[in-house]
Amino acid sequence: MESSRYFTIFNIFEMSNEFLNKVKSQSDIDEIVELHQRFLQLLVKNCLLKNKYFQSSIHEVFGVILEFCDTWRKGLQCRLSLI
């Protein structure tokens, strides 16, 4: 069990380094977004997909992010309507 945990951590580290190097070489925002999407897909597929704890954590984090985005957007719309 311990060796698989270390392998997972190493795999995440290597994928992160590769992702950061690719992002640094890009200047187009669309390419950066595409790289980011591919990185997240690989991260979930290779490292976290089989672990139910990580799956539930990711779902909770995404839920909080979406709630924040909705609240932020509503606040911006309210502010813009006052201008």
ChimeraX attribute file (.defattr): number of C-alpha atoms within 10 A of each C-alpha:
attribute: neighborCount
match mode: 1-to-1
recipient: residues
	/A:1	5
	/A:2	7
	/A:3	8
	/A:4	9
	/A:5	11
	/A:6	11
	/A:7	12
	/A:8	16
	/A:9	13
	/A:10	13
	/A:11	14
	/A:12	18
	/A:13	12
	/A:14	11
	/A:15	17
	/A:16	15
	/A:17	11
	/A:18	12
	/A:19	17
	/A:20	13
	/A:21	11
	/A:22	14
	/A:23	17
	/A:24	9
	/A:25	9
	/A:26	12
	/A:27	9
	/A:28	9
	/A:29	10
	/A:30	10
	/A:31	13
	/A:32	17
	/A:33	12
	/A:34	10
	/A:35	17
	/A:36	16
	/A:37	12
	/A:38	12
	/A:39	17
	/A:40	14
	/A:41	13
	/A:42	15
	/A:43	17
	/A:44	16
	/A:45	11
	/A:46	14
	/A:47	18
	/A:48	16
	/A:49	14
	/A:50	11
	/A:51	10
	/A:52	10
	/A:53	10
	/A:54	14
	/A:55	14
	/A:56	11
	/A:57	11
	/A:58	14
	/A:59	11
	/A:60	12
	/A:61	12
	/A:62	12
	/A:63	12
	/A:64	12
	/A:65	12
	/A:66	12
	/A:67	12
	/A:68	12
	/A:69	12
	/A:70	12
	/A:71	12
	/A:72	12
	/A:73	12
	/A:74	12
	/A:75	12
	/A:76	12
	/A:77	11
	/A:78	11
	/A:79	10
	/A:80	9
	/A:81	8
	/A:82	7
	/A:83	5
